[in-house]
Amino acid sequence: MDLGTFSVQIFIYCIILIQPKLGHSFQPALILPLKTKQISSASLPKLPNRVGFHHNVTLTVSLNVGSPPQPVTMVLDTGSELPWLHCSHSSTAAKNKNNLAVFNPQLSSSYSPVNCSTDTCRTRTRDLTLPVSCDPNKLCHAILSYADFSSVEGNLATETFAVGNSGIPGFVFGCMDSSSSTTPDEDSVTTGLIGMNRGTLSLISQLGLPQFSYCISSRDSSGVLTLGSANFSWVGSLKYTPLIQISTPLPSFDRLAYTVELEGIKVSDTILPLPKSVLVPDHTGAGQTMVDSGTQFTFLIGQAYTALKNEFMKQTASSLRLLNESDFVFQGALDLCYRVGSKLPALPAVTLMFRGADFRVAGEYLLYKVPGETRGTDAVYCFTFGNSDLLGIEAYVIGNHHQQNKWMEFDVANSRLGLTELGCDSASQRLGF
């Protein structure tokens, strides 16, 4: 969510291991480029001393879609289900303002819209947040909405998606021709989104993959993503925590998300005095802890965030200088900011304590330099944990900034999340990148 007017790309590589499913024949070690894009926000309106909330760092992958293939760029999102593309229905190829191709179904012989009467429309869409409908042409119409108040809508269709050198025919996706976004620049650097959650239409479910893993680099260098089972000895021993599932539908619980059980939070060795009731979902499902690659920073519900903020301030009172500007809120929810001189001082680590595994955030990952913001000779840095209450989100959300240089294994088959500290640059080198 860097708010500068420049764009930085971190090149990450994707290895796809053999996983036979639905007749798809994957060859071993197919490689895809996965990138981290930072989106310019120079055109976004801002209130004085307030930086508007929007996600402008996304993990993206480039694919070929259709027959003949058309290049597209899609956001990798573990927090959503339906893969979708911005579509153009003109008679010629279309591009967005960043000269990236927009998918044109009229130019593909393998494109097939989904009729309302089909099983795909009637039953496979059951996990979508909003129910599908029929358009005037009896085609299956979907509307998707997101936590940042953006939305897209269009018709479901099937198409051939090329993953490496292997084509996946009959892949269900949304061909979206209408959108409403709080981040207009984001649409200009991507042409779609790959949903990776546990819903029936996600990439993981459609390919029948038992697990996937990734390691996000913090620098302009390579990291890795694997689709399928990866047993690299050099990754080391993973700590596992269960993925929580609730079969009973609850109004505020996302049962398709990768939800873990939060048992406590500590700053350095001090465990915050939080009652268990604050750390677990309540009777409505509010308060779950989700791991989300589509969000940059980490957000805690109000009571937990306030306790963390106060303890962090207490432990850094002698080493950090508060910004002390009550109306300055970075990304709409990061309200603990500092004036920092030439370098960051030593900082106390923050640990999210999961059942069976700890998720530790330390050093430079705790404070984020706000681009373009200075006070005299000082830069402005903000604490990378935010208040989800300020965003209207009744959940704990662990974003990709805190997942950097950690091996994250989403073991869907065994309903668990594995993690360990790992230098992603080293992982790339071991794989020959």
MOUR-V823956 format. One record per residue. OMEGA is omega in whole degrees, -180 to 180 (999 if undefined). Layout:
omega->OMEGA
omega->OMEGA
//
This chain:
omega->178
omega->-174
omega->179
omega->-179
omega->180
omega->179
omega->178
omega->178
omega->176
omega->-176
omega->-179
omega->-178
omega->-178
omega->176
omega->180
omega->-178
omega->-176
omega->174
omega->179
omega->179
omega->175
omega->178
omega->180
omega->-179
omega->178
omega->172
omega->-179
omega->172
omega->170
omega->-172
omega->175
omega->173
omega->174
omega->-173
omega->170
omega->-179
omega->172
omega->-171
omega->177
omega->177
omega->-177
omega->-177
omega->-177
omega->176
omega->179
omega->171
omega->179
omega->177
omega->179
omega->180
omega->-173
omega->-179
omega->169
omega->-180
omega->-180
omega->166
omega->-177
omega->174
omega->-175
omega->177
omega->179
omega->-180
omega->170
omega->-176
omega->174
omega->180
omega->-2
omega->-174
omega->174
omega->-179
omega->177
omega->177
omega->-172
omega->177
omega->177
omega->-170
omega->178
omega->-177
omega->-180
omega->-172
omega->-166
omega->170
omega->180
omega->178
omega->166
omega->-177
omega->172
omega->-178
omega->177
omega->-178
omega->180
omega->179
omega->-179
omega->177
omega->176
omega->-172
omega->174
omega->176
omega->174
omega->-176
omega->171
omega->-174
omega->179
omega->-177
omega->-179
omega->-179
omega->-177
omega->179
omega->-178
omega->179
omega->179
omega->178
omega->-179
omega->179
omega->-179
omega->-175
omega->-175
omega->177
omega->179
omega->-179
omega->-172
omega->-174
omega->-175
omega->179
omega->-173
omega->-177
omega->179
omega->-176
omega->178
omega->-180
omega->177
omega->179
omega->177
omega->175
omega->-178
omega->180
omega->180
omega->177
omega->-175
omega->-174
omega->-177
omega->173
omega->179
omega->178
omega->-175
omega->-173
omega->179
omega->176
omega->173
omega->179
omega->174
omega->176
omega->-180
omega->-176
omega->173
omega->-179
omega->171
omega->-176
omega->175
omega->176
omega->179
omega->176
omega->-171
omega->178
omega->-178
omega->177
omega->177
omega->-180
omega->175
omega->-180
omega->-177
omega->179
omega->176
omega->176
omega->-168
omega->-178
omega->179
omega->180
omega->174
omega->-172
omega->171
omega->-179
omega->-177
omega->179
omega->-177
omega->179
omega->-175
omega->-180
omega->175
omega->176
omega->178
omega->-176
omega->175
omega->177
omega->-175
omega->-179
omega->-173
omega->178
omega->-174
omega->-177
omega->178
omega->178
omega->-179
omega->-178
omega->-179
omega->179
omega->179
omega->-178
omega->-179
omega->180
omega->170
omega->-178
omega->170
omega->176
omega->-175
omega->180
omega->178
omega->-176
omega->177
omega->-179
omega->-168
omega->172
omega->-176
omega->171
omega->177
omega->173
omega->-174
omega->-177
omega->180
omega->-180
omega->179
omega->-176
omega->-177
omega->175
omega->-180
omega->-177
omega->178
omega->169
omega->-176
omega->173
omega->-176
omega->169
omega->-173
omega->176
omega->176
omega->-175
omega->-179
omega->179
omega->176
omega->-172
omega->-175
omega->-178
omega->176
omega->-174
omega->179
omega->-179
omega->174
omega->-173
omega->178
omega->-177
omega->179
omega->-178
omega->-180
omega->178
omega->177
omega->175
omega->-169
omega->-180
omega->-177
omega->178
omega->-178
omega->-178
omega->-178
omega->175
omega->-179
omega->-178
omega->179
omega->-173
omega->-176
omega->179
omega->176
omega->-175
omega->177
omega->-176
omega->179
omega->178
omega->177
omega->180
omega->-174
omega->174
omega->-169
omega->178
omega->-178
omega->177
omega->-177
omega->-175
omega->-178
omega->-176
omega->179
omega->177
omega->-166
omega->-176
omega->179
omega->180
omega->-180
omega->179
omega->179
omega->180
omega->-178
omega->-179
omega->178
omega->177
omega->-179
omega->-176
omega->-180
omega->-175
omega->-177
omega->-175
omega->-179
omega->180
omega->-179
omega->176
omega->178
omega->172
omega->-170
omega->-178
omega->178
omega->179
omega->-179
omega->-179
omega->175
omega->-176
omega->179
omega->-172
omega->176
omega->-173
omega->-173
omega->168
omega->-175
omega->180
omega->-171
omega->180
omega->179
omega->174
omega->173
omega->-175
omega->176
omega->-180
omega->173
omega->-178
omega->171
omega->-174
omega->177
omega->175
omega->178
omega->-177
omega->174
omega->178
omega->-171
omega->177
omega->-174
omega->172
omega->-173
omega->-179
omega->-178
omega->-179
omega->-176
omega->-179
omega->-179
omega->-178
omega->175
omega->-179
omega->176
omega->173
omega->-173
omega->178
omega->-178
omega->170
omega->177
omega->176
omega->178
omega->176
omega->-172
omega->168
omega->-179
omega->-177
omega->-178
omega->177
omega->180
omega->179
omega->-177
omega->180
omega->-178
omega->-177
omega->167
omega->-179
omega->180
omega->-174
omega->-174
omega->179
omega->-179
omega->176
omega->-178
omega->-180
omega->169
omega->171
omega->-177
omega->-180
omega->177
omega->-176
omega->-176
omega->-176
omega->-178
omega->176
omega->179
omega->176
omega->177
omega->180
omega->174
omega->175
omega->-179
omega->174
omega->-175
omega->175
omega->179
omega->179
omega->180
omega->-180
omega->180
omega->180
omega->174
omega->-180
omega->999
//
